[in-house]
């Protein structure tokens, strides 16, 4: 379990990352601190961003003082106080010795003056270094502000790209769902159409079988009737010539009807033969246009004739 972190910890970590030339992020701050809840780091990082501008302006205002920096001025004052204290001690010691070492005091004072001059020169060098450091700090602050502006612009651009990407993903998902629905509808429609075609083919086939059976039966009946008529014609020919002629004419009509029925039966058999290939053709067409459908096996001619 991560230990608690404070706002100061997050702000200090963000300052360290900026000083290292990196953009402060939640993951980088957590890695820098070695702990911290993402929600807590996010909250304190937002306050860091809000106060960054004010702190940069305050830093710029402090560095814009034309005089020596406060630290350098304080250091010079401390050195001056120490020098005066040391000189005062030397003077008291010389007076206590009843000015017996006035010459030595003079030379010591001279040395102190030289040391003080050297210290003043050193302080002036430090002041010059501090001024240079102030200039470098001002340049770094300006560069930091430029980086901050770039980071803000980059963050805004990334946010726009993220929103655009999310919008494109949403549109693509909606289109995908609509396509799936359309495909499902087409599949269901194709299945229904296939079932209707198969059912119609079966109906046509059954009807053709029935027609053929009726035609065959009619032909048989006509043949039987023709045979009976011929027998009757032979029996009645001796005694009834006129009746025989009438029966002959009637037999001819019956023969013509039989021929017509035979021709019709042959035509129906040809149509039936064509209908045998219809399920296979429908199945091949269905395979080319959609999922494979196993159509029921059509009965053979031999089985139909046997059933007839």
Long-range contacts (C-beta under 8 A, 24 or more apart in sequence): 2-35, 2-36, 2-37, 3-35, 4-40, 5-33, 5-35, 5-36, 5-37, 5-40, 5-41, 5-44, 6-44, 7-44, 7-47, 9-33, 9-36, 9-44, 10-36, 10-40, 10-41, 10-44, 10-45, 10-48, 11-44, 11-47, 11-48, 11-51, 14-45, 14-48, 18-144, 18-147, 23-151, 24-48, 52-148, 56-141, 56-144, 56-145, 56-148, 59-137, 59-141, 60-138, 60-141, 63-134, 63-137, 63-138, 63-141, 64-138, 68-127, 68-130, 68-131, 69-130, 69-131, 69-133, 69-134, 71-130, 72-123, 72-126, 72-127, 72-130, 75-123, 75-126, 76-123, 76-126, 76-127, 79-119, 79-123, 83-112, 83-115, 83-116, 83-119, 86-112, 87-112, 187-290, 187-291, 190-286, 190-289, 190-290, 190-291, 194-282, 194-286, 194-290, 194-293, 197-282, 198-279, 198-282, 198-295, 198-296, 201-275, 201-278, 201-279, 201-282, 202-296, 204-275, 204-278, 205-272, 205-275, 205-276, 205-278, 205-298, 208-268, 208-271, 208-272, 208-275, 209-272, 209-304, 209-308, 211-268, 212-265, 212-268, 212-269, 212-272, 212-304, 212-308, 213-308, 215-261, 215-264, 215-265, 215-268, 216-265, 216-308, 218-261, 219-258, 219-261, 219-262, 219-265, 222-254, 222-257, 222-258, 222-261, 223-258, 225-254, 226-251, 226-254, 226-255, 226-258, 229-254, 272-301, 272-304, 273-301, 276-301
